[in-house]
Amino acid sequence: MEPYLFAAWGGRVPHRPVEDIAFAVARFFQRGRSCHNYYMYFGGTNFGRTSGGPLYTTSYDYDAPIDEYGLLSQPKWGHLKDLHATVKLCEPALVALYSPQYIELGAYQEAHIYGQNARAEGINVNQSITGSLCVAFLANIDEYKAASVTFMGQTYNFPTWSVSILPDCRTTVFNSAEVHPMENISDDQVRAQTWIKTVKFDLPPTPDFSLPQSLVSVLFFFLILEIIETQFPNRSFMFNDPSSGRSAVVTVPTVVIASSTDDEEGGYLARMNEGD
């Protein structure tokens, strides 16, 4: 269910009366439905200043029962809370039948009955239903006139566009159009906050710049090689392959550097070939 509308920049803030929302939700369960969802029940704010459509505000409060700051919007929140508690009270009878028994009480008045004996043929609205489980939803879907009907031997008065819930098929516990006065309680003052350090942040380990002996040897090797290559010229050799007629030129430095010997770890032997 989406009881709220989007708000546009420069436009009026949408508002849906809680009486109409409660009427729609109560009718939902009255007619045999089992699962209901609100959009939205808790408002919010998109502080990134982006929205899902053109000209929509960053607030998606939508006049929800709980506003975007987490404060209760009364009487909307309290009235829907009473509705939910009443439906929860009727749960055993609601799940006892796949669909309720429908009774026409007038041109715009109707009843839906849940209970063990609600399926009895020839049910009389002027007599009470016997049984351990019995729930009745009485609705007046007239938008302009109130109504008075007789149901199970008792007279019930309905406001316009309303649903009454009778958890025992006798006593009206909730009516969607009857909203009790409720006070919005909010604290406009910002209370002082105390910072309690509960998280410990470990610093990264100090890097170790000491290098192993093998890495030092490799770095020293390339350092000596670079010095020698810059001090001594290179020599070029031409290789010919008579069978294929192909030739290649290879340029190498005149210095030959040997790797460390087995008995002298970390040491290097350099030999320069100055002659042929």
HELIX and SHEET records of a PDB file:
HELIX    1   1 VAL A   18  GLN A   30  1                                  13    
HELIX    2   2 LYS A   76  LEU A   89  1                                  14    
HELIX    3   3 GLU A   91  LEU A   94  1                                   4    
HELIX    4   4 GLN A  213  GLN A  231  1                                  19    
SHEET    1   A 5 GLN A 101  GLU A 104  0                                        
SHEET    2   A 5 GLN A 109  GLY A 115 -1                                        
SHEET    3   A 5 CYS A 134  ASN A 140 -1                                        
SHEET    4   A 5 SER A 162  LEU A 166 -1                                        
SHEET    5   A 5 PHE A 174  ASN A 175 -1                                        
SHEET    1   B 2 ALA A 147  PHE A 151  0                                        
SHEET    2   B 2 GLN A 154  PHE A 158 -1                                        
SHEET    1   C 2 ASN A 234  ASP A 241  0                                        
SHEET    2   C 2 ARG A 246  PRO A 253 -1                                        
SHEET    1   D 2 VAL A 255  ALA A 258  0                                        
SHEET    2   D 2 LEU A 269  MET A 272 -1                                        
END                                                                             
